[in-house]
Amino acid sequence: MNELLRVYRIQNKFDATRLSASWERLMGAPIAKRTKKVFVKDRKLFVELSSAPLKHELNMSKRMILDIFDKEFGQNMLDDIIFI
């Protein structure tokens, strides 16, 4: 399957969709309930939140969140997380 994704040049889109879809599972239901939108663009994960205190808390834990995604997907797929 990975070879097909590379041949058709859709590996990046597939990885971005996997990252977005796994947000709730990796971060938990309380955070997912306050998340409006999650998307990946240019190796950056954009997360739109409805709670300013949660935005601040997650911003302080950015490195830890990146480590969680790196462990889950086994590779360095993201350069940064931007909380909106």
C-alpha positions in Angstrom: 0.0 0.0 0.0 2.8 2.4 0.8 4.3 1.8 -2.6 1.0 2.8 -4.2 0.8 5.9 -2.2 4.3 6.9 -3.3 3.7 6.0 -6.9 0.5 8.1 -7.1 2.1 10.9 -5.0 -0.6 10.9 -2.3 1.5 9.8 0.6 1.5 13.3 2.2 -2.3 13.7 1.9 -2.8 10.2 3.4 -0.6 11.0 6.3 -2.3 14.4 6.9 -5.7 12.6 7.0 -4.4 10.0 9.4 -3.1 12.8 11.7 -6.3 14.7 11.7 -8.4 11.6 12.2 -6.4 10.5 15.2 -6.6 13.8 17.1 -9.5 12.7 19.4 -8.0 9.3 20.1 -4.6 10.7 21.0 -5.6 13.8 22.9 -8.8 12.5 24.6 -12.5 13.3 24.6 -12.3 16.5 26.8 -9.9 18.2 24.4 -11.7 16.9 21.3 -15.0 18.4 22.5 -13.3 21.8 22.5 -11.7 21.3 19.1 -13.5 22.9 16.2 -11.2 22.0 13.3 -8.0 20.0 12.8 -6.0 20.1 9.5 -2.4 19.7 8.2 -0.7 22.2 5.9 3.0 22.3 5.0 4.0 19.8 7.8 2.2 22.0 10.4 -0.8 20.8 12.4 -3.4 23.5 12.7 -5.9 23.1 15.6 -8.8 25.5 16.1 -10.0 25.5 19.7 -13.1 27.0 21.3 -11.5 27.5 24.7 -8.8 30.2 25.3 -7.4 28.5 28.5 -7.1 25.2 26.7 -5.3 26.9 23.8 -2.8 28.4 26.3 -2.3 25.0 28.1 -1.8 23.1 24.8 0.5 25.8 23.6 2.7 25.2 26.7 2.7 21.5 26.0 3.5 21.7 22.3 6.7 19.6 22.4 5.0 16.8 24.4 2.1 16.7 21.9 4.6 16.5 19.0 6.3 13.6 20.8 2.9 11.8 21.1 2.3 12.1 17.4 5.9 11.0 16.6 5.5 7.9 18.7 2.1 7.0 17.2 3.2 7.3 13.6 6.8 6.3 14.0 8.3 9.2 12.1 8.7 12.9 12.1 5.6 13.9 10.2 5.1 17.4 11.8 7.3 20.4 12.2 5.0 22.4 14.4 1.5 22.7 15.9 -0.4 25.9 15.6 -3.3 26.5 17.9 -5.9 28.9 16.6 
